Amino acid sequence: MADMAVAASRLTFTALPGAKPILDGLDLALPTGARCLAVGDNGAGKSTLLQLVAGQKMAPSGQLRVAGEDPFRGRSHAVLVAGGWRGGDLEERMAQMKVGELLGLECAPEDSRAAKLFEVLQLGPLLPQFVGVLSEGQRRRAELFRRLGHERKAVVLLDEATAELDMLVRQDLLDFLAADGCTVINVTHVFEGCAGWATHLLQLQEGRASLQPLGPDMDVFQLVTSEVKLPPRGPPLPRGGEGMAVVAQRLSFDYGAGSVLSVEQLTLAPGARCLLVGLNGCGKSTLLALLAGRRLCRSEDEFRVLGRRPFEDRGLEKEISVLSSEWKRQVQQLRAQLTFKELAESTLEDLAKDFDRAVLAQRLLRLIQMLRIQPEKSLGLLSDGELRRVQLAVKLLKPARLLLLDEVTADLDVASRCALLQFLREESEDGCAVVYCTHIMDGLQGWATHLLHLPGHLVSLEGGALSRTVLELLRAARSQPAVVRPADAKPSCDEKGGAELPAGWHQRHSAQSGAFGNYAWQVETRPEEEWSFKSVAPEPSNKPPVAAAPDPLPFASAAPMGMPMGGVSTAAAAAMGSGSNLVGAGYPESAPAPRAAPQAAPADDFFGGPRMNQMSAEQLVALGVIPPER
């Protein structure tokens, strides 16, 4: 086993005492220098395995060695790239940093290995930009360099870390890792460019692992999706309306520093399936924001969605469904208290005002079966992919006339993504137009009726492989000079009567100036996303009112607002510590004390927290949690 980069024997891990094990007696022997694709359903334990290998979690039983050492107790020989900054104060601070400050660089690094990775990830144009104006793919590139660029580790762990990258950058990154000679475990549901790159295939199912050599001609996508079938269809729901779904001519949008988005002509009829592709940061999410009516275009632009101007006409919100990464950020703070059943019941109740409840219930049941959702399971216990499936079921319940999807399949397992594509095809056959933004071409050959490449126009889909066509378009676009978006990016207006603010602008300003899709200039709060959570988890009726902060005392100018210079006396502190205010406000005396706000991640660790178990090995042995080392 000395030549094994990762060796596991009878490895077991359980999230909660008494719960079903996530990993159950897992055995694994991965040789040094192997490049392994790890696949499995959402929730199969792929992320948990990588966290154990990285030393971020400790397995209560079994043995794990990485480069010959225990990863939790010993030195770290592995680096994990997973997730990103999400929500709270950390994301707000990150938005105000420049990429160069984040990476500690003013220009390309001098070290040859770091310089090569810097070039592969195309980071030069991003250094002077603020993190808050980057697309999700651009953020991911910065994160990858921060994790991989400064120090070479023997084992590289990628947990869905390449799905947001455009196809060119993704392929260049895989080639870099192959040339670097490190051992790679790549948890992914994207297989383009992996033929000939991967040496092993690791399949996780029911807590066990199966490792097999992978030949250059093996089609992993076909292997995984060969038996995917949808539940029977129900009766089609009425879509209503006539005319074209989308009409746009000479549509442009900018943030005050040159055009970010330019579409010469786009016409989509009901039933169209439009695939939206382009380099990271080319304006794909901006276009979807315009189609959804969340950004204001110039008044002279010829732009109609379902026959109406999308920003001005609020009635379109009932006929358009938007699926983006923002939903996961918005539900982040509520997910621990919610189940899918509660969320779905609330959504069903609202939609029943406009559609037949029995037909909606049948549609919901089909979505639950198709996406393999466990209705009673708390959202707080779901993996990223499982949470994405919950989003899809909730948002696809409404029979929309226009569906806008912004990279919502990046963390879906292959079977779920294949089932979703089949479902979207059926929706289009019922008259719904679909605009699908993605960097994943697996399974899309013959699916789309239109291909829109940004910046540019509709591209013919006749003849040739889709992946090859998209790669050629991306290579041509990369040769063009990039548009650098400023930190104070805002929609611009012409002096000659450009964008006219419609009625209701000020009431909608908080929604329209906020983020859409994967962009985060500000945190976006959408009213239509809030109602369902408020109806499911209302605030308690006996919640004590928040007292207004008193004015500062005249003699306490140097003290915190409302506090005297000498602080609070011992007697006053004892009186305030009795908890009588909570009891008097209607809470029972047995109510637990309010918990302190969660601690933000360390300022020097933007992409991942510390190890979850902070006790020393001696303390854990003394408590009987782990056996002593032999």
N, C-alpha and C positions, 0 to 999 in steps of 0.2 A: 504493500500500500504506500511505499515511500514515494513512488512516482505519481501519486494521485494528488491532484490539486484540491479536490473536494471529496471527502470520504465520510459517509454517514452510515450508522448501523443502528437499527431499531429506534429511529428518531421519532419521538412523539411530542406533540404540542397541542394544548387545549386552551382556548381563549378564556373560558370561565370554568371554575370548578363544577364538575358534574355535567358539563356540556359535552356534546359529541366532539371527539378529537378532530382537529383540522388536519394534522398529520398523524398517522397511526402506524407506527412500526416501519417507517420509511427507510429503505436501504438505497445507497447511491455511491457509485465510485466513478468519478469523472477524472480522466487523465489530464496531466499538465499539457497546456497548449490547445486543449479542445475548445471548439466553438459550438456551443450547445443551444439549440432552440428549445425553450420550455413552453409547452402548450397544455391546455386544460380548460374546463369550463370556468366561468366566473365563480369565485368562491372555492375553487379546488385546493387552494393552499399555496399557490405559486409565490405570492408576495410574502407570505409567512416564511416559506423556505429561504427566500433571499435575505430576509431580515435576520434569520438565524445564522446564515452563512456570513453575513456582515457583522455579526456580534451585537446587533441591536436588541435581540431577544435571547432569552435563555430557555433551552428545552429542559423540562423537568425530568425526562428520562431518555435514555439512548446516548449515543456517542457521536460527536461531530468534530472533524478535523479539517482545517483549511490550511494548506501548505504545512501540514504536520503539527499544527497547534490548535488548541481550543480557541475558537474565535471570540468567545465571550470573556474568558479569563485572561487569555494571552494577548499577544500583539495582533493588530489588525493587518491582515494581508489582502483584504478585499475592500473595494469601494463600491457603494451602492448608489445608483442614480434612479430615483423614484419620486413621483409626485412633483410638487413644487410649492411655492408659497400661496396660501389660500386664505383669504379673509382676515379680518381683525386688524390690529395695529401693525402687525408685521407686513402685511401686504401694502398698507398705506405708506409705511416708511420706505418700502422697496420702490414704490411708484415714484418717489421723489429722489431716487438715486440715479446717477448715470451709470451706464453699463461699464464704463471704464473704472469708475469708483468701486463698483461691485467686484470686478475681476482684479482690481489692483494693477491696471495696465493703462498706459497712455498711448501705447502703440503696440505693434506686434512684438511678442517676447523674443529674447535673444536665444534662449535654449532651442535647439533644433527640433526636438520632439514637440515641445509646446508650440513652436512656430508652425509646424506642420498641421497640428490640430486646429490652431487658430485660423489657418487658411482653409482647412476642410470645412469648418463651421461658418465660414464667411462672416467673421466678426468685425472686420475692419470698419465697415460703414456704421456699425451699431455702437461703437465705443462712445461717441459724443451724445448719444440719445438717452433719454430718460427711460427707465424700465417701464413706467406707467403707460407709455405710448407704443410698446412693442406688441406684436401679435403673439399668440400662444407658441407658435413655432419658433419665433425669434427668442422668446424667453427660454424655451427649451434649449436652444443652441448655447445661450449664455450659461445656463445651468450645467450643460454637459462639459463645457470648458472648465468651469470652476471645479467640477468634481474630478475630471480626468487630466487636466492640463498641467497641474503643478507638481504632481508626484505620480510616478508609475507604480501601480500595484500589481501583484501577481494575478489577482482574480478581479475581473470587472463584472458587476452585476447590473443589468439593465432591466428595470421593471416598467414596461410600457413606456420606455424613454425615447422611442423613435417614431411613434405614430404621428406626432404633430409635425415632423420634419417633412419638407417636400422631398420628392423621390431622389433628386440629385444629391442633396445633402445626406440623406439617409444612406445611399449607396457609398458615397465617399467616406462616411464614418465607419461603415462596416469594413471597407477596404483598409482604413487606417488601423483598426483594431486587429485585423488579420496580420498586417505587417508588423505590428507592435509585439506580437508573440505572446500576449497574455492569454490566460484562460478566460473565456467569456460565457456567461449564462444569460441569454437574452430571452426574457419573458415577453412574448409578443404574439399578436394575432395578425401581423402583417408579414407576408412571406415573399414579397417582391424583392428580388436581388439576393435572396438567401440561397438559391440554387448554386451549388459549388462553394458557397461560403461556409455553411454549417457542416460540422463533422458528426454531430450527434443530435438525436431528437429525444427529449425528455417529456414524457406524458404523465401528468398527475391526475389521478382519479381515486375518489374515496379514500384520501389520505395516503395512498401508496404511489410509488414512482416506478416507471418503466423506462429504461434507457436503452437505446438501440443506435447503432451506427447509421448514418444518413448518407445515402449515395447521391451523386450529383444530379441524377435524373429522377429522383423521387419527388412527386408532386404532393406536398404536405396539404395544400388547400383542398385538393380533390379527395385526399384520404380522410380528412376531418369532416367534410360536408357531404359525403356521398349519400348519407342516409337522412339528411335533414328534410322533414316534411311538415307542412303547416296543418293545423286543425281545419276542419271543414269550414267553408265560408258561410256567413249568414246572408240574409237578403240585403241588397245594396241600400244605403241610406240616401235620401234625396240631397243633392248638392245645391240645386237652385241656380239661378243666374244664367246669363248668356254672354256671348262675346269672348274676346281674347282674355287669357289669364294675365299676361304681362305684355306691355308695349313700351319700349324705351328706344329713343333715338338721340344720339349725341348726348348721352347722359354723362355728366362729369361731377366730381366732388373733390374738394381739397380742404386742407387745414391751414391755409395761409402760406404755404411754401411749395407751390407747384401742384399739379394734379396728382392725386392719389388714386383716383378711380376714373376710368374712361371707357365707356361702352358705346361703340358706334351704333349698333342696332341689335335689339333683342326682342323677338316676338315669340311668345309661347302660347299655344292654344291649350284649352282644357284637355287634360290627359297627357300632356308632355312630361317627359322625365329628363331634366336638364342636369348634366354633370358639370359642376363648377370647379375649375382647377387653376393653379397658379403658384408661383413662388411664395414663400412666407412673407407676409407684409405687403402683398400686391393689391389688397383692397377687397378680398372676397367677403370678409365679414362686414365691411362697409356697404357693399352692394346688398347683402341680405338685410342689413339695417334699413336701407332705403326702401327695399321691397316691403318690409314689415311696417313702415311708417314710423320708425324710431329716429330717423334723421331727416332733415329738411333739405331738399334739393332746390336748385334755382327755379324761379317761377317760369322762365322761358324754356326750360327743358321739357321735351315731349316725353312724358312719363305717366303711365297709367297702370294700375293694378286692379284687375277685375272691373275695369272701366272707370276707375276713380283715382283721384290723387291720394296716395296712401297716407301722407302725413296729415292732411287736412280732414280726412274722413274717418272719424272714430268708429263708424259702423263696420269697417273692414276687419276690426279685431275679432269679430264673431265668425269670420269666414277664413281667417288665416291662422295657422298653427306654426309656432316658432319653437324649434328645439336647438338649444345652444348650451355651452358649458356654464353659463350664468346660473342656470337652475340649480346645479350642484352646489355652487357657492351660496346661493340664497337659502337653501335647505340645510346648510351645514350646521347651524346653531340649533335647529329644531329636530334634527334627525333622531336624536336619542329618545325623544318622547313620542315619535310617530311610528305607525305601522302602515304598510301599503293599504291594508283594508280600510283604515280610517281616512287616508288620503283619497282613495278611490271612491268611497261612499260620498265624501264631500263633493268631489268632482262630478259624480253621477247626478247628485241632487241638483247641482247648478245647470248642467246640460239638459236635464229633463224638462226645463222650461221651454226649450226650443225643439226637442226631438223626442221621439217615442221612447219611453223609459224601458220597455221590454226589449226593444231592438238594441238600445245602448247597453243593457245588461248582458245581452248575448255577445255583443262586440267586446265588452270588457272581459268576459270569460274566455273568449278566443285569444285575446292579447295575453292574458295570464298564462294560458297553456302554451302559446307560441314562445313567450319569453321566459318560461319556467320560473315564475315568481312565487315566492312563499308569502301569502297575504298576511299571516299573523306575525311574521318576523319583524322585529324592530329595525328601522332604517339605520340606527346606529351600529348595528352588527353586520351590516352589509359591506362587501368589498366595493371598490370603485365601479367595477363592471356590473355588479348586481344593482347598485344604486342607479346606474345608467339605464338598466332595463326597467326599473321602476319609473324613471322619467319618461321613457318611451311609451310605456303602457298608459300613463296618465295623460300625456299630451296627444297621443294618437287616438284617444277615445272619442274626441270630437271629430265628426265627419267634415273636415275642412275642404274648401275649394282650392287652397294653395298651401302647400307644405314647404317650409324652409328649414333645412337641416344643416347646422354649422358644426361639422366635425364631431358628431355625436356617436360615431362608431369606433373611435380610436381605442377605447378601453373595453369594447365588446368582444366576447369570445367569438371564434369563427362561426360556430353553429348559429349563435344569436344574430350575427351580422348577416349571414346568408338568409335566415328566416325573415329578417327585417327587409332585405332587398326584395324578397318575394312578396311580402305584404305591401310594400310601396308600389310594386308593379300592379298588384290587384287594385290598389287605391286609384292609380292613374287610369286603369281600365274603367273605373266607375266615374271618371270625369275630373279627378283631382290633378292639378298640375304640381309637380315636385321639382324643387331646386335643391340639389344635394351637393354640398361642399365637402370635399374629402381629399386626402393624399393617399388613400388606399385603393389600389386598382384591382385587387383580388376579387374575382367573381363578378366584375362589371362588364366583361366582354358581352356585347349584345344587349345590355340592360338599358342604356341611355338612348333617348331619341335625339338629344341635342348635347353638344359639348361646347361649353363657353370657357375660353381661356382668357385670363386677365393678366396684363392689360391686352385688350384686343377685341375679338368678336367671335361669333359662332364659327365652329370648325366642323368640316364635313367628317362624318363617321363611316363613310363608305370605304370598305377595304382596309386591310392592315390591322395589326394588333393594337388594342387600345393603349396598353402600357408603352409600347414603342412610340406611338403618336404623341402621348403626353410627355414622354422624356424629350423628344425632339423640340416640342414647344417650350419646355422649361430651359433647355440649353440655349435656345434662341433668346429667351427673355433674360437669362443671366448675363448675356453679353451686352445688354443695354445698361446705361448708367442707372444706379438706384436712386430713388427719391428718398431723401432724408426728412423724416417728419419731425418738426420741432416739439419741444416739451410743452409749450403752451398752445398745443394744437387746438384750433377751433374752426368751425365752418366759416368760410369767408363769404362776403357779399359784394356784389358789383356796385360801383358808384352810380351806374346807369340803371338803377332799378332792378338789381339782381334778385336775391331771395327776399320775398315779401313774407313777413310773419303773419300767419293766418290767425283767425279767431281761436282763442283758447291756448295760445302759445304759452303764456305765463303759467297757466294751470298745469301744463304738460312739461314745463321746462325741466323739472327734476328727472323725468323719465327720458326726455329726448336728448339731454346733454350728458347723460350717463353712458355707461359702457353697454356694448352689445356683443354678443358672442364671446369672443376670447379677448376683447379689448377692455382696458380698465383705466380710462381717464378718471372716472369717478365710479363709486359704487352705485350700481343701478338698482332702483326699487320699482318694480312694476306692479301696479295695483292688481292686475289680473293674476299675478303670481301670489299675492298676499292673502286674498280672501279665503282660499282653501285652508291655509294653515291657521288663520284666526278662527275659522269656524270649527276646526278640529280641536285646537288647544287654546280656548279662551283664557284670559287672565282670571284668577280667582276673584269672586265677588267681595271677599273680605280682605283683599290686599290692602295693607296700610298705605295711606297717601304719602307721597314724597314731600317732605317739608322743604319749603324754600330756604335757601341759604340766607342767614341774616346779614345785614350790612356790616361791614367792618367797623369795629369800635374806633372812636377818634384817637385813642391812645395806642392802638395796635397796628399802626401803619407798617411796621416791619414784620408782623406776624402773618400767618396765613389768613385768608379772608374769613371773618367771623370768629376768630380765636384771639384771646388776649395774649399779651406778650409772655406772661408767666405760664401759659399752658393751662390745662384743666386741673383743678385741685383734686386731691385724693378722695375727698368726700363726694365731690360731683361725679368723679369717675365711678365710684361705687354705686351711686344712685342710678347713673345711666346704664350700668351693667346688669341691672335687675331684670331687664327684658319686659318691663311692665307695658311699654308702649306697644309691643307686638301683641300681647295678650289683650290689651284694651281695644285694639283695632279689629279684633275678631278672630285672630289666629289662636288655636289651642295652646295651652301652656306646654304641651309636649312637643310642639313644633320645633324642629331642629334649627339651630342658629344658621343664619344665612352664610352660605359658603363664599369664600374669597374668590375674587375673579381669577381665572386661570392665568398662570404665568406665561408670558410670551416666550417664544423660542429665543435662545441666546443671540445677541446682536451679531456675533461672528459666525453664526450657523444659519444661513437663510434657507437652506434646502432640506434640513432634516434635524430632528431633535436628538437629545442624548439617548443613551441606552435606557430602556424602560425600567430596568431593575437596578437601583442605585446601591443595594446592599453589597457588602464585600463577600467574597467567597467563603471566608471563615464564618461570618454571621449566618450565611445560608446553610452551611454544613451543621452549625450548632443548632439551628432550628429544625433540622431534619428535612429541609426542602430539597437539597441535592445530596447525593452520596459523596463521601470524601474522595479526593484524587488518589489513585493507586500508583 
